[in-house]
Amino acid sequence: MLVIHGFTCHRIWLTPTCRRLQRKGYRTDNWGYKSFFRSIQVHGDALHTHLVNDLATEERIDILAHSMGSLVTRYALSKGGISNLGRIVLIAPPSRGTPVARFVAPLIGGISKCVREMSDAANSFASLLPTSIPNDVGVVTAKFDHLVPNRCTHIDCERDHTTLWATHNSLLFSPQVTRLADHFFRHGRFFA
């Protein structure tokens, strides 16, 4: 199981989720990247390399990605060549970009390219990223997410979509997210 954090986070934020997944029998790879200064494409290229080189011998790789990590994941998967890919759970993904990024891009977009890329503008990287993933995709969102509104989280290929009573970052620490992800990885749905 590959676990991927979001913008301005560190993989340590996903350590509690990894521990809960390990107790459910998963081996976790908590993949980290320096999200602020590099583009989503650069991170996606690094993730693709990790998937096809370091994880090629794994029987199956399920992916749990939070926020911008979802865009990094989608870009990496769009490059193809990952034959052992399992199911994917995206947590609060800015699938269609986010208005927050559009508003702050004029302030910090010059030093953080990925902020511009996460904008909900029609020509942003997030908006132009392919919305088709050949594997089962589940999306978990937060009711009180002021960073990525629920309407921005949908992706054309999603198989299931659910919203929790949470905020954007509290999803990272939610045992309920772990339970939902576990059920999705096993059955392709969040609920029976």
C-alpha positions as CSV (number, residue, x, y, z in Angstrom):
1,M,0.0,0.0,0.0
2,L,1.4,3.4,-1.1
3,V,0.4,6.4,1.1
4,I,0.9,9.9,-0.2
5,H,0.6,13.2,1.6
6,G,-0.6,16.6,0.2
7,F,0.6,20.1,-0.2
8,T,2.9,21.6,2.5
9,C,2.6,18.4,4.5
10,H,5.2,15.8,5.5
11,R,4.8,12.0,5.4
12,I,4.9,12.0,9.2
13,W,1.3,13.4,9.1
14,L,0.2,10.1,7.7
15,T,2.0,7.9,10.2
16,P,-1.2,7.3,12.3
17,T,-3.0,6.2,9.2
18,C,-0.2,3.9,8.2
19,R,-0.2,2.3,11.6
20,R,-3.9,1.7,11.5
21,L,-3.6,0.2,8.0
22,Q,-0.7,-2.0,9.2
23,R,-2.9,-3.3,12.0
24,K,-5.4,-4.3,9.3
25,G,-2.7,-6.3,7.6
26,Y,-1.3,-3.9,5.0
27,R,2.4,-3.2,4.4
28,T,2.6,0.5,3.9
29,D,5.1,2.7,2.0
30,N,4.6,6.2,3.3
31,W,6.1,8.1,0.3
32,G,7.2,11.7,0.8
33,Y,8.1,14.6,-1.4
34,K,8.9,18.3,-1.0
35,S,5.6,19.7,-2.1
36,F,6.0,23.4,-2.0
37,F,8.7,24.4,-4.5
38,R,8.4,21.9,-7.3
39,S,5.6,21.3,-9.9
40,I,3.1,18.5,-9.7
41,Q,4.6,17.0,-12.8
42,V,8.1,16.8,-11.2
43,H,6.6,15.0,-8.2
44,G,4.5,12.8,-10.5
45,D,7.5,11.8,-12.5
46,A,9.3,10.8,-9.2
47,L,6.3,8.9,-8.0
48,H,6.0,7.0,-11.4
49,T,9.7,6.1,-11.1
50,H,9.1,4.8,-7.6
51,L,6.1,2.7,-8.7
52,V,7.8,1.1,-11.8
53,N,11.3,0.7,-10.2
54,D,11.0,0.3,-6.4
55,L,7.5,-1.3,-6.2
56,A,7.6,-3.4,-9.4
57,T,7.9,-6.7,-7.5
58,E,4.9,-6.0,-5.2
59,E,2.0,-8.3,-6.0
60,R,-0.5,-5.4,-5.8
61,I,-0.1,-1.7,-5.0
62,D,-3.2,0.1,-3.6
63,I,-2.8,3.9,-3.2
64,L,-4.2,6.2,-0.6
65,A,-3.5,9.9,-1.5
66,H,-4.4,13.1,0.3
67,S,-5.2,16.4,-1.4
68,M,-2.4,17.5,-3.8
69,G,-1.0,14.0,-3.5
70,S,-4.1,12.9,-5.5
71,L,-3.0,15.1,-8.4
72,V,0.6,13.8,-8.1
73,T,-0.9,10.3,-8.2
74,R,-3.1,10.9,-11.2
75,Y,-0.3,12.4,-13.2
76,A,2.0,9.4,-12.3
77,L,-0.7,6.9,-13.3
78,S,-1.3,8.8,-16.6
79,K,2.2,7.8,-17.6
80,G,1.2,4.1,-17.6
81,G,3.3,1.0,-17.2
82,I,2.1,0.0,-13.7
83,S,0.9,-3.5,-14.1
84,N,0.4,-4.3,-10.4
85,L,-1.8,-1.3,-9.6
86,G,-4.7,-2.1,-7.3
87,R,-7.4,0.3,-6.1
88,I,-7.1,4.0,-5.3
89,V,-8.6,6.1,-2.6
90,L,-8.3,9.9,-2.9
91,I,-8.8,11.9,0.2
92,A,-10.1,15.5,-0.3
93,P,-8.7,15.6,-3.9
94,P,-8.7,18.9,-5.8
95,S,-9.8,16.9,-8.8
96,R,-11.1,19.9,-10.6
97,G,-8.7,22.3,-8.9
98,T,-9.7,24.6,-6.1
99,P,-10.8,28.2,-5.9
100,V,-8.4,28.8,-2.9
101,A,-5.4,28.1,-5.1
102,R,-6.8,30.5,-7.7
103,F,-7.1,33.2,-5.1
104,V,-3.6,32.7,-3.5
105,A,-1.7,32.1,-6.7
106,P,-1.1,35.8,-7.4
107,L,0.5,36.0,-3.9
108,I,2.7,32.9,-3.8
109,G,2.3,31.3,-7.2
110,G,5.7,32.7,-8.2
111,I,7.6,30.7,-5.6
112,S,5.2,27.7,-5.5
113,K,4.3,26.6,-9.0
114,C,2.0,23.8,-7.7
115,V,-0.3,26.5,-6.2
116,R,-1.0,27.8,-9.7
117,E,-1.4,24.2,-10.9
118,M,-4.0,23.4,-8.3
119,S,-6.2,26.4,-9.4
120,D,-9.8,25.7,-10.6
121,A,-9.1,28.0,-13.6
122,A,-10.0,26.3,-16.9
123,N,-6.4,26.1,-18.1
124,S,-4.8,24.9,-14.9
125,F,-2.8,21.7,-14.6
126,A,-5.5,20.2,-12.3
127,S,-8.2,21.1,-14.8
128,L,-6.4,19.6,-17.8
129,L,-5.2,16.4,-16.1
130,P,-6.9,13.3,-17.6
131,T,-9.9,12.2,-15.5
132,S,-9.8,8.6,-16.4
133,I,-8.0,6.0,-14.3
134,P,-8.4,2.3,-15.4
135,N,-8.7,1.0,-11.8
136,D,-11.3,1.5,-9.1
137,V,-11.2,4.9,-7.6
138,G,-12.9,6.0,-4.3
139,V,-13.1,9.6,-3.1
140,V,-13.5,10.6,0.6
141,T,-14.3,14.3,1.2
142,A,-14.8,16.5,4.3
143,K,-18.1,18.3,5.0
144,F,-16.2,21.3,6.4
145,D,-13.4,21.5,3.8
146,H,-12.7,25.2,3.1
147,L,-9.6,24.4,1.0
148,V,-11.1,21.9,-1.4
149,P,-14.9,22.3,-1.6
150,N,-16.9,19.1,-2.2
151,R,-17.9,20.1,-5.8
152,C,-14.2,20.2,-6.7
153,T,-13.5,16.6,-5.6
154,H,-15.4,14.6,-8.1
155,I,-13.6,12.8,-10.8
156,D,-15.3,11.2,-13.8
157,C,-13.9,7.7,-13.1
158,E,-14.9,7.5,-9.4
159,R,-16.6,4.3,-8.4
160,D,-17.7,5.6,-5.0
161,H,-17.7,8.9,-3.2
162,T,-18.5,9.7,0.4
163,T,-18.4,12.8,2.7
164,L,-17.3,12.7,6.4
165,W,-18.1,15.1,9.2
166,A,-14.5,16.5,9.1
167,T,-12.2,19.2,7.8
168,H,-9.6,19.0,5.1
169,N,-6.7,18.1,7.4
170,S,-8.6,16.2,10.1
171,L,-9.3,13.6,7.5
172,L,-5.6,12.7,7.8
173,F,-6.1,11.6,11.4
174,S,-9.5,10.0,11.1
175,P,-9.8,6.3,12.0
176,Q,-13.0,6.4,9.9
177,V,-11.0,7.2,6.8
178,T,-8.8,4.1,7.5
179,R,-11.9,1.9,7.8
180,L,-13.4,3.3,4.6
181,A,-10.2,2.9,2.7
182,D,-9.7,-0.7,4.0
183,H,-13.3,-1.6,2.8
184,F,-12.7,0.0,-0.6
185,F,-9.4,-1.7,-1.1
186,R,-11.0,-5.1,-0.3
187,H,-14.4,-4.6,-2.0
188,G,-14.3,-1.7,-4.4
189,R,-16.9,0.2,-2.3
190,F,-16.8,2.2,0.9
191,F,-19.9,0.5,2.4
192,A,-21.3,-3.0,1.9
